[in-house]
Amino acid sequence: MKVALYNLGCRVNQYEAEALAEKFRQADYEIVDFNKKADIYLVNSCAVTTSAASKSRKVARRAKRRGGPDSRVIMIGCYSQISPEEVAAIEEVDYYVTTDDKDDVVKLLEREIFAAEKQTSFSVDVSKKKKELGNRANYSQINNFPDFSLQQVKQRTRANLKIQDGCDQFCSYCIIPLARGKPRSKPPARIKEEFANLLRSDIKEFILTGIHLGAYGKDLNSNENLASLVSQLLEYRGDFRLRLSSLEIGEVDSQLLQLMASSPKLCNHLHLPLQSGSNKILQAMNRPYNREEYKATIEDIKEKLPQIALTTDVMVGFPGESEKDFQQTCKLVEKVGFSRLHVFPFSPRSGTKAAKMEEKVHSKEKNRRVEILQKIGQQLSYEYYQNFVDTPLIALLEKQKRDNEYAGYTSNYIRVKVNKTDVAKSGDAELANSFVEVKFKELRKSGELPATITSTAVSLT
């Protein structure tokens, strides 16, 4: 039986999509491209914005058109958890699965669908009545850490490694706590087993990820935290590196910075969401810091790690955001000197406090502010890159883009492209999935930076 899977959303969703595909393969299903005809279409949905939910619906409809009436379209994940009635109303969706049962999709399919239809394949049309597979749980009832584990990944070079799930911060604009439940940590033994398996498959970069990554370990009956886990993983032998996904500014401790300063295996990069540079707006967002605390922590980080790449998320157009508030954000962004910005407009999500707030910002004004910050971000990236002209950097080359041309990222998250013909002393060495030393050939405000390989004899051990 053929199964096709479409993923939307964050790194946690990306990880879970790969883990789901592996579960189906282990159960003797054939995984096919989502653009091909299949018996089962799984849409791993996202609900962080209204546009993400809309795209989840569009993908489900496209799947049913492709698979025909005998196929089964199943919506899983955050959108099913947040808005089950909406999902049930989508004509093309046959079944849906909420958060707490996502990891049991294969068992639920075989137990509830196959048994009900008394078929070994979907060869007959059945009732169009939507059915929820498993049991719906609210925020406080989502307690298990999903039974996901990766043995292999589709992309050989980099792998997302999910170590944490859930969040209880309840930022006023964010629906994710309701979709993911309370903070839960994956036990260190399970993480290390999974990490070791992937390391044996020649993965070179691991992105440690979670819904609230910095909360890792707080629910465990031990002294485990993110820094201690990272320290344990860095002890493994081999050429690999670790990268951290998003962290809150108050969760960057001295132990983590010391590890980053001392080990070339821990990427010199932190993603620290800012969201706003206005204390008024930060308070309305229910963010756990103010602009002064954020700036002071950044200064401490830069003092310890002068070359670190700092990337961030900034939201514009939050209810009540005045021009003065926006200018405070612009000034703080410029002061920090981020190496990359992700700028997005506020999108109200039903069920959050922000959705009920007055003083809405007009969509045209949101778009204007997005454009201004994007231009600031391009200039900041360019200024950051200037610090590394003619400076040797270690890049992990991920793939061959075209004949003799490769792309990859440096430890400090600079996207580079290199030409194999420019390699010094490399001969006919295979460059994909390898660490190389590079220098920039030219600078750009956005996109990949052309670089020359100066050495392929690079090891992080």
Kinemage of the C-alpha trace (Angstrom):
@kinemage 1
@onewidth
@group {chain A} dominant
@subgroup {mainchain}
@vectorlist {calphas} color= white
{ca met a 1} P 0.000 0.000 0.000
{ca lys a 2} L 1.313 3.426 -0.932
{ca val a 3} L 1.555 6.297 1.549
{ca ala a 4} L 2.388 9.925 0.713
{ca leu a 5} L 3.193 12.503 3.398
{ca tyr a 6} L 3.192 16.301 3.214
{ca asn a 7} L 4.749 18.352 5.995
{ca leu a 8} L 4.061 21.946 6.987
{ca gly a 9} L 5.602 24.072 9.705
{ca cys a 10} L 8.509 24.046 12.109
{ca arg a 11} L 11.588 21.867 12.616
{ca val a 12} L 9.687 19.758 15.153
{ca asn a 13} L 7.124 18.970 12.470
{ca gln a 14} L 9.914 18.196 10.010
{ca tyr a 15} L 11.396 15.716 12.449
{ca glu a 16} L 8.032 14.100 13.146
{ca ala a 17} L 7.254 13.785 9.437
{ca glu a 18} L 10.480 11.848 8.865
{ca ala a 19} L 9.805 9.697 11.922
{ca leu a 20} L 6.281 8.938 10.673
{ca ala a 21} L 7.609 7.949 7.254
{ca glu a 22} L 10.008 5.573 9.003
{ca lys a 23} L 7.167 4.010 11.003
{ca phe a 24} L 5.245 3.334 7.800
{ca arg a 25} L 8.291 1.837 6.094
{ca gln a 26} L 8.860 -0.465 9.055
{ca ala a 27} L 5.220 -1.601 8.720
{ca asp a 28} L 5.857 -2.529 5.053
{ca tyr a 29} L 4.122 0.448 3.462
{ca glu a 30} L 5.637 2.053 0.399
{ca ile a 31} L 6.433 5.762 0.806
{ca val a 32} L 5.842 7.699 -2.407
{ca asp a 33} L 6.145 11.339 -3.406
{ca phe a 34} L 3.148 13.446 -2.433
{ca asn a 35} L 2.683 14.447 -6.074
{ca lys a 36} L 2.045 10.822 -7.037
{ca lys a 37} L -1.029 8.659 -6.665
{ca ala a 38} L -1.252 6.964 -3.278
{ca asp a 39} L -3.698 5.001 -1.144
{ca ile a 40} L -3.138 7.163 1.935
{ca tyr a 41} L -2.241 10.850 2.087
{ca leu a 42} L -1.033 12.208 5.418
{ca val a 43} L -1.008 15.983 5.896
{ca asn a 44} L 1.213 16.874 8.850
{ca ser a 45} L -0.487 20.183 9.536
{ca cys a 46} L 0.532 23.500 11.078
{ca ala a 47} L -1.645 26.009 12.911
{ca val a 48} L 0.795 28.701 13.994
{ca thr a 49} L -0.833 31.212 11.618
{ca thr a 50} L -4.104 31.427 9.736
{ca ser a 51} L -2.182 31.084 6.473
{ca ala a 52} L -0.595 27.828 7.694
{ca ala a 53} L -4.032 26.425 8.489
{ca ser a 54} L -5.271 27.568 5.073
{ca lys a 55} L -2.373 25.833 3.359
{ca ser a 56} L -3.100 22.639 5.292
{ca arg a 57} L -6.632 22.688 3.866
{ca lys a 58} L -5.393 23.332 0.329
{ca val a 59} L -2.909 20.481 0.522
{ca ala a 60} L -5.636 18.075 1.710
{ca arg a 61} L -7.903 19.052 -1.177
{ca arg a 62} L -5.094 18.634 -3.685
{ca ala a 63} L -4.327 15.191 -2.298
{ca lys a 64} L -7.894 13.969 -2.678
{ca arg a 65} L -8.042 15.196 -6.279
{ca arg a 66} L -4.844 13.328 -7.035
{ca gly a 67} L -5.706 10.122 -5.204
{ca gly a 68} L -9.345 9.900 -6.223
{ca pro a 69} L -12.380 8.773 -4.192
{ca asp a 70} L -10.809 5.487 -3.070
{ca ser a 71} L -7.843 7.200 -1.435
{ca arg a 72} L -7.882 8.292 2.200
{ca val a 73} L -6.745 11.756 3.278
{ca ile a 74} L -5.774 12.045 6.931
{ca met a 75} L -5.040 15.367 8.646
{ca ile a 76} L -2.671 15.035 11.580
{ca gly a 77} L -0.927 17.419 13.946
{ca cys a 78} L -1.460 20.909 15.289
{ca tyr a 79} L -4.360 22.025 13.081
{ca ser a 80} L -6.331 18.884 14.004
{ca gln a 81} L -5.663 19.571 17.680
{ca ile a 82} L -6.562 23.264 17.613
{ca ser a 83} L -9.539 23.210 15.247
{ca pro a 84} L -10.991 19.683 14.969
{ca glu a 85} L -14.386 21.010 13.900
{ca glu a 86} L -12.802 22.966 11.046
{ca val a 87} L -10.819 19.936 9.963
{ca ala a 88} L -13.907 17.722 10.141
{ca ala a 89} L -15.717 20.182 7.871
{ca ile a 90} L -13.142 19.778 5.081
{ca glu a 91} L -14.914 17.566 2.554
{ca glu a 92} L -11.730 15.994 1.268
{ca val a 93} L -10.453 14.931 4.710
{ca asp a 94} L -11.566 11.429 5.654
{ca tyr a 95} L -9.970 11.146 9.087
{ca tyr a 96} L -8.009 13.306 11.485
{ca val a 97} L -5.575 12.642 14.326
{ca thr a 98} L -4.772 15.072 17.145
{ca thr a 99} L -1.477 15.690 18.948
{ca asp a 100} L -1.425 12.949 21.563
{ca asp a 101} L -2.003 10.158 19.026
{ca lys a 102} L 0.184 11.336 16.158
{ca asp a 103} L 2.853 8.729 16.862
{ca asp a 104} L 0.213 5.940 16.769
{ca val a 105} L -1.088 6.751 13.279
{ca val a 106} L -0.032 3.424 11.766
{ca lys a 107} L -1.757 1.390 14.509
{ca leu a 108} L -4.856 3.576 14.387
{ca leu a 109} L -5.124 3.218 10.631
{ca glu a 110} L -4.885 -0.542 10.737
{ca arg a 111} L -7.124 -0.992 13.767
{ca glu a 112} L -9.866 1.515 13.046
{ca ile a 113} L -9.900 2.059 9.298
{ca phe a 114} L -8.975 -1.348 7.948
{ca ala a 115} L -11.110 -3.141 10.503
{ca ala a 116} L -14.081 -0.875 9.800
{ca glu a 117} L -13.809 -1.218 6.044
{ca lys a 118} L -12.896 -4.911 6.200
{ca gln a 119} L -10.423 -4.393 3.388
{ca thr a 120} L -6.714 -4.965 2.957
{ca ser a 121} L -6.657 -1.980 0.617
{ca phe a 122} L -8.869 1.016 -0.010
{ca ser a 123} L -10.755 -0.358 -3.000
{ca val a 124} L -14.269 0.724 -2.084
{ca asp a 125} L -15.908 3.999 -1.222
{ca val a 126} L -17.163 4.286 2.357
{ca ser a 127} L -19.099 6.781 4.435
{ca lys a 128} L -17.928 10.366 4.073
{ca lys a 129} L -18.546 10.966 7.743
{ca lys a 130} L -15.380 12.284 9.346
{ca lys a 131} L -13.885 10.179 12.064
{ca glu a 132} L -11.419 11.169 14.707
{ca leu a 133} L -8.790 8.500 15.169
{ca gly a 134} L -7.648 8.118 18.765
{ca asn a 135} L -8.720 10.335 21.644
{ca arg a 136} L -8.705 14.100 21.744
{ca ala a 137} L -6.805 15.608 24.667
{ca asn a 138} L -6.756 19.196 25.874
{ca tyr a 139} L -3.628 21.113 26.887
{ca ser a 140} L -3.358 19.642 30.386
{ca gln a 141} L -4.011 16.076 29.177
{ca ile a 142} L -1.227 15.929 26.576
{ca asn a 143} L 1.302 14.148 28.708
{ca asn a 144} L 3.251 11.595 26.699
{ca phe a 145} L 6.451 12.245 24.849
{ca pro a 146} L 5.698 10.964 21.324
{ca asp a 147} L 7.221 7.591 20.511
{ca phe a 148} L 9.321 8.873 17.638
{ca ser a 149} L 12.851 7.823 16.829
{ca leu a 150} L 14.875 8.227 13.650
{ca gln a 151} L 17.187 5.583 12.281
{ca gln a 152} L 17.808 7.390 9.010
{ca val a 153} L 16.898 10.662 7.325
{ca lys a 154} L 16.092 11.567 3.753
{ca gln a 155} L 18.778 14.231 3.613
{ca arg a 156} L 22.075 12.573 4.447
{ca thr a 157} L 23.918 15.647 5.718
{ca arg a 158} L 21.707 17.296 8.347
{ca ala a 159} L 19.137 15.899 10.772
{ca asn a 160} L 16.641 17.502 13.124
{ca leu a 161} L 16.800 15.799 16.511
{ca lys a 162} L 13.719 16.496 18.590
{ca ile a 163} L 14.473 16.482 22.313
{ca gln a 164} L 11.555 18.465 23.767
{ca asp a 165} L 7.853 19.096 23.176
{ca gly a 166} L 5.199 21.433 24.585
{ca cys a 167} L 5.195 24.923 26.065
{ca asp a 168} L 3.542 26.721 28.978
{ca gln a 169} L 4.714 30.259 28.233
{ca phe a 170} L 1.363 31.256 26.657
{ca cys a 171} L 2.509 34.297 24.713
{ca ser a 172} L -0.675 36.206 23.983
{ca tyr a 173} L -0.417 35.733 20.202
{ca cys a 174} L 0.616 32.058 20.198
{ca ile a 175} L -1.687 29.056 19.782
{ca ile a 176} L 1.088 26.456 19.998
{ca pro a 177} L 0.750 25.619 23.750
{ca leu a 178} L -2.832 24.554 23.049
{ca ala a 179} L -1.636 22.452 20.126
{ca arg a 180} L 1.334 20.825 21.829
{ca gly a 181} L 0.480 20.623 25.514
{ca lys a 182} L 2.674 20.980 28.570
{ca pro a 183} L 6.501 20.940 28.352
{ca arg a 184} L 7.914 17.413 28.156
{ca ser a 185} L 11.506 16.295 27.702
{ca lys a 186} L 12.786 13.239 25.925
{ca pro a 187} L 14.864 11.129 28.349
{ca pro a 188} L 18.609 11.529 27.752
{ca ala a 189} L 19.108 7.784 27.208
{ca arg a 190} L 16.623 7.780 24.322
{ca ile a 191} L 18.214 10.873 22.810
{ca lys a 192} L 21.708 9.409 22.965
{ca glu a 193} L 20.582 6.114 21.431
{ca glu a 194} L 18.935 7.944 18.547
{ca phe a 195} L 21.914 10.271 18.162
{ca ala a 196} L 24.358 7.356 18.013
{ca asn a 197} L 22.275 5.576 15.358
{ca leu a 198} L 22.149 8.659 13.163
{ca leu a 199} L 25.839 9.323 13.703
{ca arg a 200} L 26.607 5.852 12.342
{ca ser a 201} L 24.628 6.730 9.215
{ca asp a 202} L 27.140 9.532 8.523
{ca ile a 203} L 24.999 12.518 9.492
{ca lys a 204} L 27.299 15.523 9.915
{ca glu a 205} L 25.039 18.142 11.531
{ca phe a 206} L 22.365 17.675 14.168
{ca ile a 207} L 19.879 20.453 14.935
{ca leu a 208} L 18.590 20.021 18.481
{ca thr a 209} L 15.004 21.147 18.393
{ca gly a 210} L 11.875 21.421 20.493
{ca ile a 211} L 8.779 23.561 20.921
{ca his a 212} L 10.430 25.249 23.930
{ca leu a 213} L 13.995 23.991 23.625
{ca gly a 214} L 15.355 25.913 26.593
{ca ala a 215} L 12.878 24.167 28.900
{ca tyr a 216} L 14.585 20.851 28.275
{ca gly a 217} L 15.044 18.820 31.457
{ca lys a 218} L 12.797 20.869 33.737
{ca asp a 219} L 10.221 18.070 33.927
{ca leu a 220} L 12.769 15.306 34.482
{ca asn a 221} L 13.622 14.013 37.934
{ca ser a 222} L 17.306 14.758 37.495
{ca asn a 223} L 19.777 17.588 37.087
{ca glu a 224} L 19.515 17.422 33.298
{ca asn a 225} L 19.241 20.624 31.314
{ca leu a 226} L 20.046 21.676 27.778
{ca ala a 227} L 23.681 22.493 28.495
{ca ser a 228} L 24.330 19.179 30.240
{ca leu a 229} L 22.761 17.258 27.364
{ca val a 230} L 24.822 19.170 24.795
{ca ser a 231} L 27.944 18.466 26.814
{ca gln a 232} L 27.205 14.721 26.771
{ca leu a 233} L 26.580 14.669 23.015
{ca leu a 234} L 29.784 16.572 22.314
{ca glu a 235} L 31.733 13.728 23.947
{ca tyr a 236} L 30.855 11.363 21.072
{ca arg a 237} L 33.696 10.673 18.692
{ca gly a 238} L 33.531 11.560 15.008
{ca asp a 239} L 33.280 14.494 12.649
{ca phe a 240} L 29.932 16.119 13.372
{ca arg a 241} L 28.547 19.334 14.764
{ca leu a 242} L 25.515 20.372 16.815
{ca arg a 243} L 23.312 23.375 16.129
{ca leu a 244} L 20.669 24.707 18.499
{ca ser a 245} L 17.291 25.811 17.234
{ca ser a 246} L 15.366 28.698 18.820
{ca leu a 247} L 16.043 29.688 22.453
{ca glu a 248} L 14.535 32.360 24.677
{ca ile a 249} L 17.022 35.084 25.612
{ca gly a 250} L 16.825 34.225 29.333
{ca glu a 251} L 17.733 30.588 28.683
{ca val a 252} L 21.248 31.235 27.383
{ca asp a 253} L 23.415 30.424 30.388
{ca ser a 254} L 27.162 30.642 30.979
{ca gln a 255} L 27.607 26.869 30.670
{ca leu a 256} L 26.112 26.887 27.172
{ca leu a 257} L 28.288 29.831 26.097
{ca gln a 258} L 31.386 28.129 27.493
{ca leu a 259} L 30.638 25.003 25.465
{ca met a 260} L 30.194 27.117 22.354
{ca ala a 261} L 33.493 28.906 22.971
{ca ser a 262} L 35.457 25.723 23.633
{ca ser a 263} L 34.126 23.212 21.109
{ca pro a 264} L 34.216 23.553 17.302
{ca lys a 265} L 31.497 20.900 17.266
{ca leu a 266} L 28.903 23.317 18.711
{ca cys a 267} L 27.883 25.844 16.059
{ca asn a 268} L 28.686 29.475 16.751
{ca his a 269} L 25.075 30.526 16.235
{ca leu a 270} L 22.063 31.345 18.407
{ca his a 271} L 18.512 32.053 17.285
{ca leu a 272} L 16.948 34.324 19.915
{ca pro a 273} L 13.423 35.562 19.119
{ca leu a 274} L 12.993 39.271 19.840
{ca gln a 275} L 9.434 39.790 18.516
{ca ser a 276} L 9.403 43.481 19.490
{ca gly a 277} L 11.742 46.175 20.755
{ca ser a 278} L 8.973 48.004 22.607
{ca asn a 279} L 8.441 47.228 26.289
{ca lys a 280} L 4.775 48.109 25.935
{ca ile a 281} L 4.312 45.557 23.168
{ca leu a 282} L 6.500 42.925 24.841
{ca gln a 283} L 4.323 43.157 27.925
{ca ala a 284} L 1.159 42.859 25.828
{ca met a 285} L 2.688 39.828 24.119
{ca asn a 286} L 3.425 38.246 27.528
{ca arg a 287} L 7.090 37.823 26.577
{ca pro a 288} L 9.414 36.888 29.489
{ca tyr a 289} L 11.850 39.835 29.144
{ca asn a 290} L 12.019 43.560 28.385
{ca arg a 291} L 14.200 45.396 25.856
{ca glu a 292} L 16.821 46.292 28.467
{ca glu a 293} L 17.208 42.667 29.596
{ca tyr a 294} L 17.392 41.459 26.015
{ca lys a 295} L 20.068 44.025 25.090
{ca ala a 296} L 22.135 43.309 28.223
{ca thr a 297} L 22.165 39.573 27.544
{ca ile a 298} L 23.187 40.150 23.921
{ca glu a 299} L 26.090 42.306 25.080
{ca asp a 300} L 27.219 39.545 27.439
{ca ile a 301} L 27.009 36.944 24.664
{ca lys a 302} L 29.011 39.104 22.252
{ca glu a 303} L 31.654 39.787 24.881
{ca lys a 304} L 32.191 36.037 25.315
{ca leu a 305} L 31.718 35.137 21.622
{ca pro a 306} L 32.599 38.157 19.422
{ca gln a 307} L 32.036 36.363 16.098
{ca ile a 308} L 28.772 34.642 16.979
{ca ala a 309} L 25.868 34.733 14.532
{ca leu a 310} L 22.694 36.024 16.186
{ca thr a 311} L 19.471 35.498 14.266
{ca thr a 312} L 15.967 36.413 15.372
{ca asp a 313} L 12.232 36.640 14.706
{ca val a 314} L 10.455 39.991 14.714
{ca met a 315} L 6.696 40.457 14.582
{ca val a 316} L 5.200 43.702 13.319
{ca gly a 317} L 1.652 45.015 13.532
{ca phe a 318} L 0.786 43.548 16.915
{ca pro a 319} L -2.417 45.169 18.254
{ca gly a 320} L -1.599 48.590 19.693
{ca glu a 321} L 1.840 48.833 18.029
{ca ser a 322} L 2.293 52.541 17.285
{ca glu a 323} L 4.880 54.101 15.002
{ca lys a 324} L 6.906 54.901 18.116
{ca asp a 325} L 6.809 51.245 19.183
{ca phe a 326} L 7.892 50.171 15.707
{ca gln a 327} L 10.791 52.627 15.668
{ca gln a 328} L 11.942 51.266 19.031
{ca thr a 329} L 12.024 47.822 17.438
{ca cys a 330} L 14.042 49.098 14.464
{ca lys a 331} L 16.559 50.810 16.723
{ca leu a 332} L 17.032 47.766 18.948
{ca val a 333} L 17.447 45.493 15.919
{ca glu a 334} L 20.150 47.802 14.535
{ca lys a 335} L 21.837 48.084 17.933
{ca val a 336} L 22.018 44.307 18.390
{ca gly a 337} L 23.389 43.808 14.868
{ca phe a 338} L 21.667 40.536 14.023
{ca ser a 339} L 23.195 38.506 11.221
{ca arg a 340} L 19.761 37.559 9.885
{ca leu a 341} L 16.149 38.616 10.505
{ca his a 342} L 12.913 36.728 10.023
{ca val a 343} L 10.211 39.404 9.856
{ca phe a 344} L 6.505 38.605 9.745
{ca pro a 345} L 3.195 40.422 10.307
{ca phe a 346} L 0.916 39.687 13.247
{ca ser a 347} L -1.744 37.117 12.382
{ca pro a 348} L -4.612 36.741 14.876
{ca arg a 349} L -5.325 33.178 15.989
{ca ser a 350} L -8.708 32.393 17.467
{ca gly a 351} L -8.302 31.175 21.022
{ca thr a 352} L -5.452 33.524 21.922
{ca lys a 353} L -5.692 36.716 23.979
{ca ala a 354} L -4.226 38.819 21.187
{ca ala a 355} L -7.061 37.871 18.830
{ca lys a 356} L -9.452 39.825 21.085
{ca met a 357} L -7.260 42.897 21.480
{ca glu a 358} L -8.369 46.234 20.096
{ca glu a 359} L -6.264 48.813 18.213
{ca lys a 360} L -5.703 46.658 15.167
{ca val a 361} L -2.926 47.690 12.775
{ca his a 362} L -3.998 47.969 9.121
{ca ser a 363} L -2.616 45.341 6.759
{ca lys a 364} L -0.993 47.992 4.520
{ca glu a 365} L 0.825 49.404 7.519
{ca lys a 366} L 1.953 45.910 8.535
{ca asn a 367} L 3.361 45.344 5.061
{ca arg a 368} L 5.182 48.678 5.143
{ca arg a 369} L 6.810 47.786 8.437
{ca val a 370} L 7.782 44.340 7.173
{ca glu a 371} L 9.526 45.918 4.164
{ca ile a 372} L 11.412 48.412 6.325
{ca leu a 373} L 12.708 45.741 8.675
{ca gln a 374} L 13.611 43.413 5.831
{ca lys a 375} L 15.807 46.134 4.326
{ca ile a 376} L 17.417 46.707 7.719
{ca gly a 377} L 17.991 42.975 7.971
{ca gln a 378} L 19.709 42.816 4.577
{ca gln a 379} L 22.044 45.629 5.568
{ca leu a 380} L 22.840 43.998 8.907
{ca ser a 381} L 23.619 40.703 7.170
{ca tyr a 382} L 25.981 42.486 4.810
{ca glu a 383} L 27.737 44.215 7.709
{ca tyr a 384} L 28.079 40.910 9.547
{ca tyr a 385} L 29.553 39.197 6.486
{ca gln a 386} L 32.137 41.963 6.130
{ca asn a 387} L 33.754 40.763 9.369
{ca phe a 388} L 34.789 37.545 7.634
{ca val a 389} L 36.298 38.694 4.338
{ca asp a 390} L 39.500 36.685 3.770
{ca thr a 391} L 38.865 34.852 7.046
{ca pro a 392} L 38.968 31.031 6.940
{ca leu a 393} L 35.638 29.504 7.973
{ca ile a 394} L 34.540 25.888 8.212
{ca ala a 395} L 31.531 25.038 6.046
{ca leu a 396} L 29.534 21.829 5.781
{ca leu a 397} L 28.697 21.229 2.125
{ca glu a 398} L 25.285 19.659 1.813
{ca lys a 399} L 24.574 18.962 -1.814
{ca gln a 400} L 25.660 19.435 -5.363
{ca lys a 401} L 23.552 22.215 -6.869
{ca arg a 402} L 24.731 21.718 -10.425
{ca asp a 403} L 27.839 20.417 -12.164
{ca asn a 404} L 30.777 21.019 -9.837
{ca glu a 405} L 28.878 23.505 -7.649
{ca tyr a 406} L 28.044 22.826 -4.001
{ca ala a 407} L 26.124 24.692 -1.295
{ca gly a 408} L 26.289 24.611 2.489
{ca tyr a 409} L 26.462 26.525 5.764
{ca thr a 410} L 29.310 27.708 7.926
{ca ser a 411} L 29.197 27.182 11.677
{ca asn a 412} L 27.995 30.784 12.067
{ca tyr a 413} L 25.095 30.184 9.663
{ca ile a 414} L 26.381 31.858 6.527
{ca arg a 415} L 25.092 30.220 3.366
{ca val a 416} L 27.903 29.648 0.861
{ca lys a 417} L 28.285 28.171 -2.580
{ca val a 418} L 31.561 26.842 -3.908
{ca asn a 419} L 32.839 25.551 -7.211
{ca lys a 420} L 34.795 22.332 -7.189
{ca thr a 421} L 37.180 23.700 -9.802
{ca asp a 422} L 38.349 26.294 -7.267
{ca val a 423} L 39.459 23.666 -4.782
{ca ala a 424} L 43.043 23.749 -3.628
{ca lys a 425} L 44.634 20.291 -3.327
{ca ser a 426} L 41.325 18.423 -3.461
{ca gly a 427} L 41.751 16.505 -6.691
{ca asp a 428} L 38.564 14.569 -7.375
{ca ala a 429} L 37.439 14.407 -3.750
{ca glu a 430} L 33.719 14.055 -3.116
{ca leu a 431} L 32.697 17.277 -1.404
{ca ala a 432} L 29.063 16.648 -0.542
{ca asn a 433} L 28.580 15.877 3.161
{ca ser a 434} L 32.069 17.046 4.072
{ca phe a 435} L 33.631 19.834 6.115
{ca val a 436} L 35.830 22.218 4.139
{ca glu a 437} L 37.626 25.482 4.811
{ca val a 438} L 36.362 28.405 2.738
{ca lys a 439} L 36.976 32.081 2.130
{ca phe a 440} L 34.485 34.507 0.606
{ca lys a 441} L 35.065 35.683 -2.957
{ca glu a 442} L 32.486 38.478 -2.816
{ca leu a 443} L 29.827 39.885 -0.514
{ca arg a 444} L 26.079 40.162 -1.031
{ca lys a 445} L 23.250 41.499 1.104
{ca ser a 446} L 21.172 38.362 0.646
{ca gly a 447} L 21.374 34.868 -0.776
{ca glu a 448} L 24.382 32.594 -0.950
{ca leu a 449} L 27.898 33.976 -0.777
{ca pro a 450} L 30.312 32.695 -3.433
{ca ala a 451} L 33.350 31.254 -1.687
{ca thr a 452} L 36.601 29.523 -2.533
{ca ile a 453} L 37.606 26.289 -0.862
{ca thr a 454} L 41.067 26.646 0.627
{ca ser a 455} L 41.274 23.202 2.217
{ca thr a 456} L 39.349 19.938 2.264
{ca ala a 457} L 41.495 18.343 4.946
{ca val a 458} L 39.233 19.520 7.756
{ca ser a 459} L 38.292 17.622 10.892
{ca leu a 460} L 36.332 18.846 13.907
{ca thr a 461} L 37.710 16.169 16.218
